[in-house]
């Protein structure tokens, strides 16, 4: 069962890195914005902070963020390896793949490549990438497990 979590992590990592290479190649020179749908644009943004640009602006050196994220990724990998729940295996796989994807960016570029811009009615969600989406999906799976599965198993 755990092998599927590690396979999911590898899938998220490969898709994340491939899409970031596309974004760098397509959106950087010349710098441009591509409208995919009326609420979805592709635009290159360098995230020097943590999730959704928090602590950005170079306040925290990239290697500190690499070390912190690396420690979290190791913890998630151990958690995945020990897991007995399909929900946790899937969640940890999403989170691990996303975390490693963003670690690679920080090591290679000193910042994370973000490029997916969702917006509606004048409001913008912070620009993100596939790794961020994977981490978010993992958290949502964990929440679903905590709110739905635990109740039914305890009855």
Secondary structure per residue as TSV (DSSP state, phi and psi in degrees):
chain	resnum	aa	ss	phi	psi
A	1	X	-	360.0	-43.2
A	2	X	H	-64.7	-28.5
A	3	X	H	-59.4	-32.3
A	4	X	H	-67.5	-33.8
A	5	X	H	-66.4	-42.5
A	6	X	H	-69.3	-34.6
A	7	X	H	-65.4	-40.7
A	8	X	H	-63.5	-41.9
A	9	X	H	-59.4	-44.0
A	10	X	H	-64.3	-40.2
A	11	X	H	-62.4	-48.8
A	12	X	H	-58.8	-43.7
A	13	X	H	-61.2	-47.3
A	14	X	H	-64.6	-46.1
A	15	X	H	-64.1	-40.9
A	16	X	H	-60.1	-50.8
A	17	X	H	-67.5	-37.1
A	18	X	H	-64.6	-43.7
A	19	X	H	-69.8	-32.7
A	20	X	H	-68.3	-38.5
A	21	X	H	-63.3	-41.2
A	22	X	H	-59.3	-46.9
A	23	X	H	-61.2	-44.0
A	24	X	H	-62.9	-42.1
A	25	X	H	-70.5	-38.2
A	26	X	H	-91.7	-38.9
A	27	X	H	-98.6	-9.6
A	28	X	T	-90.5	-47.7
A	29	X	T	-128.2	102.7
A	30	X	T	-78.5	154.2
A	31	X	T	-61.7	127.8
A	32	X	-	-149.4	165.6
A	33	X	E	-119.8	128.5
A	34	X	E	-111.3	123.5
A	35	X	E	-84.7	119.1
A	36	X	E	-90.1	-49.4
A	37	X	E	-140.6	167.0
A	38	X	T	-57.2	-20.7
A	39	X	T	-112.2	7.5
A	40	X	E	-141.3	117.8
A	41	X	E	-120.4	158.8
A	42	X	E	-110.8	123.1
A	43	X	E	-149.6	137.0
A	44	X	E	-80.6	128.1
A	45	X	E	-135.4	134.2
A	46	X	E	-94.2	115.2
A	47	X	E	-94.6	109.4
A	48	X	-	-95.9	-0.8
A	49	X	S	-102.9	-154.5
A	50	X	S	-98.3	-156.7
A	51	X	G	-48.4	131.8
A	52	X	G	57.0	28.2
A	53	X	G	81.6	5.2
A	54	X	T	-61.8	145.1
A	55	X	T	59.1	30.2
A	56	X	T	-78.0	-169.6
A	57	X	T	76.8	19.0
A	58	X	T	76.7	14.4
A	59	X	T	-63.8	-33.4
A	60	X	S	-118.5	124.9
A	61	X	-	-59.3	144.8
A	62	X	H	-55.5	-38.1
A	63	X	H	-68.7	-28.4
A	64	X	H	-66.8	-43.0
A	65	X	H	-66.1	-36.2
A	66	X	H	-62.5	-45.9
A	67	X	H	-63.0	-44.4
A	68	X	H	-64.2	-49.1
A	69	X	H	-65.4	-36.3
A	70	X	H	-63.3	-42.0
A	71	X	H	-63.8	-40.9
A	72	X	H	-64.7	-43.0
A	73	X	H	-61.8	-40.8
A	74	X	H	-62.9	-43.3
A	75	X	H	-61.0	-41.8
A	76	X	H	-66.5	-39.1
A	77	X	H	-63.3	-42.6
A	78	X	H	-63.8	-43.7
A	79	X	H	-60.0	-45.0
A	80	X	H	-60.9	-45.9
A	81	X	H	-61.2	-34.8
A	82	X	H	-88.5	-9.0
A	83	X	-	-67.7	145.8
A	84	X	-	-116.0	1.0
A	85	X	-	-110.3	132.9
A	86	X	H	-60.5	-38.9
A	87	X	H	-60.4	-45.1
A	88	X	H	-68.2	-38.5
A	89	X	H	-60.7	-46.7
A	90	X	H	-64.7	-47.4
A	91	X	H	-60.2	-48.0
A	92	X	H	-64.8	-35.6
A	93	X	H	-61.5	-47.6
A	94	X	H	-58.8	-48.0
A	95	X	H	-66.0	-44.4
A	96	X	H	-63.0	-46.1
A	97	X	H	-60.4	-42.9
A	98	X	H	-66.0	-42.9
A	99	X	H	-62.9	-44.5
A	100	X	H	-65.5	-38.9
A	101	X	H	-58.3	-44.2
A	102	X	H	-73.8	-30.4
A	103	X	H	-62.8	-45.2
A	104	X	H	-57.3	-44.6
A	105	X	H	-58.3	-46.4
A	106	X	H	-63.8	-37.7
A	107	X	H	-69.8	-39.9
A	108	X	H	-82.2	-44.3
A	109	X	H	-111.1	-13.0
A	110	X	S	81.0	1.4
A	111	X	S	-159.7	167.0
A	112	X	E	-95.2	136.6
A	113	X	E	-82.5	112.9
A	114	X	E	-113.3	147.7
A	115	X	E	-155.3	-6.4
A	116	X	E	-96.5	118.5
A	117	X	E	-118.8	109.0
A	118	X	E	-102.8	138.1
A	119	X	E	-154.4	155.0
A	120	X	E	-162.4	138.8
A	121	X	T	54.3	37.3
A	122	X	T	83.8	-0.6
A	123	X	E	-106.4	140.4
A	124	X	E	-118.6	131.9
A	125	X	-	-74.0	146.4
A	126	X	-	-55.6	139.2
A	127	X	-	-60.1	137.9
A	128	X	B	-140.0	-174.9
A	129	X	-	-139.0	-177.3
A	130	X	H	-65.1	-37.1
A	131	X	H	-60.3	-44.6
A	132	X	H	-63.0	-40.4
A	133	X	H	-63.2	-40.1
A	134	X	H	-62.3	-45.0
A	135	X	H	-61.1	-44.0
A	136	X	H	-63.1	-42.8
A	137	X	H	-61.3	-41.4
A	138	X	H	-60.4	-43.8
A	139	X	H	-64.6	-41.1
A	140	X	H	-63.2	-38.6
A	141	X	H	-64.3	-42.0
A	142	X	H	-61.8	-42.8
A	143	X	H	-62.9	-42.9
A	144	X	H	-61.1	-42.6
A	145	X	I	-62.8	-44.8
A	146	X	I	-65.7	-38.2
A	147	X	I	-86.3	-29.8
A	148	X	I	-110.5	-47.9
A	149	X	I	-74.7	-44.9
A	150	X	H	-59.3	-38.7
A	151	X	H	-62.0	-44.3
A	152	X	H	-73.2	-31.0
A	153	X	H	-75.1	-25.8
A	154	X	H	-84.4	-11.5
A	155	X	-	-82.0	360.0
